[in-house]
Amino acid sequence: MTADGADPADAIGRTGPPSELGPLVFVDDVDAPVLHPDDDHHLRRALRLRPGDEATVSDGAGRWRPVRLGAPGTDVEPMGEVVTVARPSPSVGVAFAPVKGQRPELVVQKLTELGVDKIRPFHAARSVVRWDGARAESAHTRLQRVAREAAMQCRRAWLPDLLPIADFAAVAALPGASLADRLGGRPSLATPTVIIGPEGGWSPDERAASLPVVGLGDPVLRAETAAITAAVLLTALRAGLVH
């Protein structure tokens, strides 16, 4: 039984632990959970949890368990069995070309909250923003942190797969990839990875990539809005909320 009195088998199929079990943080090992210093500080200082208060830990790979917070400087105490959440199926993904400002962070945050499994930034032919070398590594680290924090907030047991920035050829070769365009057809789980272009649109060579083309509605969307819209449609199709 879990701490909320439910059989762990009943939790299979949830995207993560119920909110009544306290804040969620990620650890390396749910069998012997040790809080990362930043998470320990967040629980005690920002959320004002005290020794004895409940929280939840997850390994980001589908396993979670309730715990009790110990005294400062001590490990948390496991309170119940480890619960395993099946990975959502089919896997859905969004590839997007980064744009200026903090909008890449917004995209990753919202895609994580919506339940996207694979998030892949890429450079398109008409991309204005380009990450290379140390800047690419720094951006990847920053976006991974954004995804982790968003997954804790929305209580996902599975962290999204967020890869370093790639080129168009790499994302076009992803299984089930499709190109987002106003003139495209209905999104479908037959093409569960949607590629979102940059502010300048697709180049002729990219349009000639022989990929299925899907539409996201008639209005001309900003690049970050298109990425979030694609995520909403894919995850809603998977959940059976739309057909």
N, C-alpha and C positions, 0 to 999 in steps of 0.2 A: 504494500500500500504506500502511496505517496503521502506527503504531509497534509494534503487537503482531503484525505480519506478516500481518494479514488484509486481504483486498481490501475497500475501502470499500463496495462494493456489498453485501457480506455483512452489513454493519452496518445496512442499511436494514431497518426493522421493529423494531430494538431501541428501547427507550424512551430510551436514552442510552448514553454510552460505557462500556466495560467497566472494572471497578474496578482492574484491574492497571495502568491508565494513570495512576494517581495521583489526588489530590483534584481535584474539579471545582469551578470557579468560573465566574461569569458575567462576560462582557465586552461592550462595546458592538459590537465588530467583530472577528470571528474571523480575518478576513484580515490585520488589523494589530492584534493583541491588546494591550491596555494594562490592567493590573490596577487595579481601584479600590483606594485606599489601605487600606480596611478589610480587603479580601481579601488584599492583599499582607501586611499585618500578621498575618492569621490563618494564612496558609501558613507564614510564617517564624517566628512566635512561638508560636502555639498548636500547630501541627502539626510545627514544628521542621524544615521543609524547608530545604535548603541549596542554594546555587548549583550548578546542574547536575542537581538532582533533577527528576523528571518530574511534570507535572500535566496537567490537561485544562481547556480553556476552551470555553464555549458561549455563544451569543448569546440563549439562551432561546426561540429561534424555530426550533428543529430542527437547527441547524448546530453542529458541535463539531470540535475538532482537538486533538491532543496537543501539548504545549509543554514547553520546558525552562526552569526558573527561572534567571534571571540574577542578577547581583550586586545587592545592595540599591540601590534607586533607579534600576534599569534595567528596560527592558521584558523580557517573556518572549520566548523564541526558539521560533518554530513548528518542529515536528519532522516533521510529516506532512501529508497532504492533509486538506482540509476534508471531513467526512462529514456527510451530510444524513439525518436521520431523519424519515420520514413522520409527519405528525400522526395520532394514533390516531383511528380512525373506527369507529362514530359518536362524535361528541363527547358526553360525559356531564357533567351538572352537578348541583350541590346548592345550593339556596338555604336559608339557615337564619336564624332569629331569634336575635340575640345574647342570651346569658344573663350572669349576674353573674360577677365574678371573672375569672380567666384562661382560662375555658373557650372563649371565641371563638378565642383563640390556639391552643388545643389542637385545635379543630375544623379550622382552616385548616391547621395542621401535618399532621394525619393525612389530610385530604382530598388534600393535595398529595402526600404519600407514596404514597397509594393510586392516584394517577393521574387524579384528577378534572380535567377540562379547564376548567370554569367554576364559580367559587365566588361566590355572591351573598348577602351579608347583607341582611336587610330588616327593617322594622318591621311587626309584626303588630298587630292590634287589641288583643290582651292582652299585648303585650310589656311587661315590667317595665323592661328596659334600653333606653334610647333615646339614640341619638347624634345630636346636632344641631350645626350650625355648626362651630366650631373643633374640638369634640370628635369630630365625624364625620370631619373631615379627618385629625386625629391618629390615630384608630382605623384609618382606611384605610391610612395610611402604615405604621403598626405591623404590620398584617396582611400588607401586601405584603412587608415585611421578613421576617416569619415564613415566608411562602410561598417566598421566595427562598432562605432558609437551608435549609428542608426539601427544596427541589428539589436543592440542592447535595448534601445528605446522601444522598438517594436516587438521585442521578445521572440526573435527568430532563433531556432536551435541550429540552423544551418547558415553559416556565413556565406555570402556570395563569392564566387570565383572571380576575382578582379585581377586581370592580367596587365602587365606593362603595356605601354603604347606600342601599337603595331602599324603596319602600312595597310593600304586598301586591299592589296592582294591577299594578305593573311586573313582578314576578316571575310573577304568574299569567298574564301575556301572553307569557311566554317560549315559544318553539316546543317542543312536546313536554312541557309542564309537567304535573305530577301532584301531588296532595296526599297526604302521608303520613298514614295513619290506621290504627288497629288493625283496623278492619273492611274494609280495602281488599283488592284482589286482588293477584295476583303481580306484582312489579316486572317491567318489560319494557323492552327497548330501543326499543319503539314510543313510549314516554314517557320519554325519556332525561334529563329534568330533574325531580328530586324536591324538593318544597318541604317543609321541616321546620318545624313550628309551635313556639311558645314554651312555657314551662313551664305557662302557664295554658290551653293548648289553643286550638283554633280557635273563632272567634266564629261565630254563626249566619250572618252575611253572608259570611264566608269559606268556610264549608261550602257555601253556595249559589252558589259561583263557577262551577259547571258544569265543573269539572276532573275528569279521571279520578282515582280514589282507589286508592292502592297501600298494601299492608300490609308491615310490617317484622318480623312475628312477633307472637306472642300477648302476651309480657310488656309491661308499661308501661315504656317506656324514658325515661331522661332525655333532654333535648333534644339534648345533645351526642352521646350514645350513638346516638340515632336518625340523626343526620347522618352519623356514621361508618359505621353499618350500611348506610345507603342507598348510600354510596360503595363499600363492599365488594361489595354485590350488583350494582350497575351495572357496575363494572369487571370483576367476575368473569363477568358475562354477556357483556360485550364480548370478553373473552379466551377465551370458550368453556369456562371452567372449570365453569360450572353451566348448566343449561338450564331 
